[in-house]
């Protein structure tokens, strides 16, 4: 009886590891890709804000001069 429950426990552990290890690798890859996408979006948003603020500064300077 004890041998049977030990076998069940070992099988459960083995199957759990078979599922957990690939999922852990997949999670790591997806987290890295997500981080790269977020960094790219942050860089693009900073560039857009720089263009908008440069345009606003140029229009203010032109109106101050009288153009």
N, C-alpha and C positions, 0 to 999 in steps of 0.2 A: 504494500500500500504506500509506504513512504517513498519507494523508488518511483512509483507512478507519478506522484505529486512533484518530485524533484525533476522528472522528465518534462512535465508540463511547465514548470517554472523556467527551465532552461530553454524550452522552445519559445515561450513567451518573450524571454529576454532576447533571444536571437532574432525573432521576427520584429520586435521593437527596434532593435539596432538596424536591421535591414531597412526599415522605414525611416528611422531618424537620421541616419548618416546622409543619404541623398537629399533629404529635405533641408538639413543644415547647410550643405553645400549650395543648394539652390537659393536658400535665404541669403547667404553671403554674396552670391553673384548678383542677385536682384537688388540687394542693398547697395552694392557698389555702383551698379548702373543707375539706380535712383539718385544717388549722391551726385553722380556726374551730370545727370539731367538737371538737377536742382542748381548746381553750380553754373551750368550753362545759362539757365533762365535768369539767375541773379546777375550774371555778367551782361546779358542782353538788356535787362531792365535798367542797369546802371548806365549803359550806353544811351538808351532812349531818354532817360532823365537828363543826361548830359547834353544831348541834342536839344531837348525842349528848353532847358535852362539857358543854353547858349543862344537860342533863338529869342527867348524873352529878353535876355540881356542886350542883344543886338537891337531889338525893336525899341527898348527903353533908351538906349544910347542915341539912336537915330531920332527919336522924338525929342530928346533933350537938346539935340543940335538944331532941330527944326526941319528935318527931312521928312 
